[in-house]
Amino acid sequence: MLTKKQWEFCLEQFGKMFPDAHCELVHDNPFELTIATLLSAQCTDVLVNRVTAELFKKYKTPEDYLAVDVEELQTDIRSIGLFRNKAKNIQALSQMLIDNFDGEVPANRDVMMTLPGVGRKTANVVVSNAFGVPAIAIDTHLERVAKRLGMNRWKDSVLAVEEKIMRWTPIEKWTDTHHQIIFFGRYHCKAQNPGCNVCPLLPLCREGKKRMKANAK
């Protein structure tokens, strides 16, 4: 398992490799980011951005999403996985924003998690990127990197990964760290064919050393 000092080295390397890491979901306001993040569950950001390029022209407000039948909204997002359930959640979320929050997305993570279709990851993404609240949102890339490095055990829950990264990372770096690790996982430490042979973290990465040893046989 990694030591805290080794994790600090990892943070330095993430920053050097991806200094401009950012949220890749295209949005203009907290509401659009909420919708985009909800749509991104089990789906790539690239596909979500392709869909929302037209979706956000048609729907600007929670009221707009409620002005159509759910079947029409489903058609608008049909190319995205779980589109039927996501369309229902978008309309339920829109109604709740109107009824309880004057049509505005709340800036509090725990309050956001009361919205239909909004889990901890989505709430963390929105409060961090839209409201500047320090947060670590654990997606598949970040979880994979943490466990490959030995920051966490393979059996650890997503929440356990989030909590340990928060404990070992200065709070002022949470948001940047979130984006940098996602970029590291998305473009370098990929699920398939990770770049272990050119990775600056190889000397301390348990999975990387295992893979290199296997490839050498």
N, C-alpha and C positions, 0 to 999 in steps of 0.2 A: 504493500500500500504506500501511496505517496506520503511524504512528510509535508508539513506546512511550508517549509523552506523550498522544497521542490515545487510545490504549487505556485509559490511566488515567482519562481523561475518560469513556469509555464505561462503565467499571466504576462510576464515580460515578452515572451516569445509570441504569444497570441497578438499582443499589441504591435510588435515589429512586423509580423507577417500580414496583419490586416488592420492597419491604423485607421482606415476609412470604412470599416464595417458599419452597417446601418440596417435599419428595417427595410426589407425589399418589397414589402406590400405597399403598393401605390395608394395614397390617400391624401385628402386635403383637410380633414378634420377628424375629431375623435369618433364621430358616428360612423364615418366611412371606414376608419381603421377597425372599429368593432365589427362591422359587417364583414370586412375582408378577412379578419382573423378568424371569425366564426366559420367562414367558408373554407379556410385553409386547413381545417382538421382533416387528416388523411388525404391531403392534396398538396401539390406543389405551389409555391408562390407564383411561379411563372404562369400556370394555368389560371390561378385566381386573378392575377393582374389582367390576363387576356379577357376574362369574363367581366371583371369590374370596370374595364375601360368603357364598355357599353352600359353596364348596369348603373353606374354612377351618373351617367347622362340622363337616364330615365327616372331614377329615384334619388331625390335630394334630401328628403326628410322622412321621419317615421310615418308621417301621414301619407306620403307617397306610396310606401310599401303596403299600407292598409287600404289604399284606394283600388287595388286590383284583387281579383280572386287568387287564391293560393295556387291554383293550377297555372295561371299566367306567370306568376313568380317562379314556379317550378320550371316552366319552360325557359325562362330567362337564364336560369343557372343549371340547366340540364346536363351540361358537360362536366359538372363538378360532382364528385362522389357524394353519396348520401343527400342528393339534392332535395328529395321530398321532405326529409326531416329538417334539413337546414332552412328550407323555405318556411315551414311552419314555425320554426324557432325565430326566424327573422320577423315574422308578423307578430308573434307573441311578444317578442322583445320590444318591437316598435310600440305596441299597445301599452306595455308597462312603462316605457319611457314617457309616453304622453300622460298616462294616468298618475304616475308617481314622481316624475322628475322634470316636469315642464318641457318634455321633449328633448332634454339634454342628457348626454351620457355622464353618469356620476364619476367623479375623480377618485373615488375610494375603491380599492380592490375588493374588499369584503362586500361592499354594497353592490358592486358590479356583478359579483358572483351570484346574486339573487336573480339576475336577468336570465331568461330562457336561453339555453345554448351556450352560456358563458361559464366556462370552468376557470380554474386557477390560472392556467397558462394564458388563456385569452385575456383575462383581467390584468395579469402582469404585463403582457405586451402593451395593452392600451394605456394603463396608468403610467408606464415607463416612457413610452414614445409620444403619447399625446399630452401628458400632463407633467412630465419631468419628475415623476416619483421614482426613486431608486427601486429596481426590482430585477429579479432573475427569473425569466420565463423558460421553463425546461421543455424543449421540444426533442424530437428523436435524435437530432444531430448532437445536441448538448449532452443528452443522457449517454449516448454512445461514446463520446469523447471522454467524459468523466469516468466511465467504467473501464474503457480500454486503458486509460492512463493508470488506473488503480487509485483514483481519487475516491471512488466508491466501490463497494462490492457488487458483483453481478446481480445479486438478489435484492439489492436495495430498491426501495420504491422511488418513484419520481419525486415525491415530497422529500425523501431522505437526501436525494441528490441536491435538490434546491437548498435545503437547510444547511448542508455542509459547505456548499459553495458560498453561501451567504456568510457563514461563520468565518471562513478562511479568506474572504475577499473584502477589502475595504469598501464600505457602503458607497462611497463616492465613485467607485469603479464598477458598481453592479451593472449599470445599463450598458456601458461600453464592453464590459466583459461578456455579457449576454450575447451581444452582436458578434464579437470577435470569435467566441467559441463556436457559434453557429456557422460563421464563415469558414472556420478551421475544419469543422465537420462536413460542411457542404462541399467545399472545394479542395480540401487536402486529405483529411482523415475520413475518406468516404466509406460508406457501408461496404462497397465492393471495391477492391483494388486501391486501398489507401496508400498514400505516398510515404510509406515507412522508410524507404531507402534514402530519401532526401529530407527526412523530418528532423528538426533540431531537438525534438523531444525524445528521440529514439533511445538515448542512453538511460532514460528513466521510465520508459513506457513498457509495462509488462506485456501488453498485447503485441506491440511492435517488435520487441525482442523475440517473442515466441514465433511470430510470422517470419521474421528474417532467418531464424534458425531452421524453420521448416523448409523455407525456400532454398537454403544452402545444401540440403540433403540431396 
